[in-house]
């Protein structure tokens, strides 16, 4: 599928229209869920780190450093990536499978449209574009959530929290997170498109196939998380 999806679009205008529609479908429609989850993750992690590091010998600023590194290296790219794998995997598989079920893809093939290029490529490209943007938003909101805790809680003063966010910051961690989310976005969208494009069955089977996309995405995402972490860290 990946081999044959590349090629010059038959109509660049329609291709770009599809790309922008999928960026909205995959990225913008997931923004609300990701924002709420990320905000509360940052708040909860800050409270838990404050509880675990409640020792006079430990500087209070280390709480923010722990939250920052945990979110940057694992929770944002992999945790939020897993949520996106579930949401996007189900939506994309269902959408393309629906087109296959009602013979819309067959009609395009008869009309001479390069369906892999028209249907699959915009969705994979949109995922690669929107996933990193969502992770950046997730990281920002999680850090803000921790800051809210520092304002309204006695666990960590906000001055210590802000100083801890920049203490011992390693830019390479951003590279690791970036590699993870780009790989995840490609894999998640590819599996969803593959299962939807080659779907064969009834409407009942389509729901099972969409669920299969969620399971496959999560399992492969965990394996890739271990592999990338082992290679880069």
MOSULRA-V164452 format. One line per field, one symbol per residue. ss: DSSP state (~ for helix, > for strand, _ for the rest). phi: phi as a letter, one per 20 degrees, with the letter a starting at -180 (. if undefined). psi: psi as a letter, one per 30 degrees, with the letter a starting at -180 (. if undefined). A space follows every 50 residues. Layout:
BEGIN
ss=???
phi=???
psi=???
END
This chain:
BEGIN
ss=_~~~~______~~~~~~~~~~~~~~~~~~~~~~~~~~~~~~~~~~~~~~~ ~~_________~~~~~~~~~~~~~~~~~~~~~~~~~~~~~~~~~~~~~~~ ~__~~~~~~~____~~~~~~~~~~~~~~~~~~~~~~~~~~~~~~~~~~~~ ~~_____~~~~~~~~~____~~~~~~~~~~~~~~~~~~~~~~~~~~~___ __~~~~~~~~~~~~~~~~~~~~~~~~~~~~~~_
phi=.ffeefqfffbffffffffffffffeeffeffffffffgfffffffffff ffdecgeeffffffffffffffecfffeffffffffffgfffffffffff femffffffffneffffedegffffffffeggffffffffffffffffff fdcefbfffffffffdflfdgffffffffgfffffffgfffffffffdfb qeffffffffffffffffffffffgffffffed
psi=eeeffklkkejeeeeeeeeeeeeeeedeffeeeeeeeeeeeeeeeeeeee efgikffkkfffeeeeeeeeeeeeeeeeeeeeeeeeeeeeeeeeeeeeee eggeeeeeeefgkjeeeeeeeeeeeeeeeeeeeeeeeeeeeeeeeeeeef eglgekkfeeeeeffgkhkjffeeeeeeeeeeeeeeeeeeeeeeeeegkj aaeefeeeeeeeeeeeeeeeeeeeeeeeeeef.
END
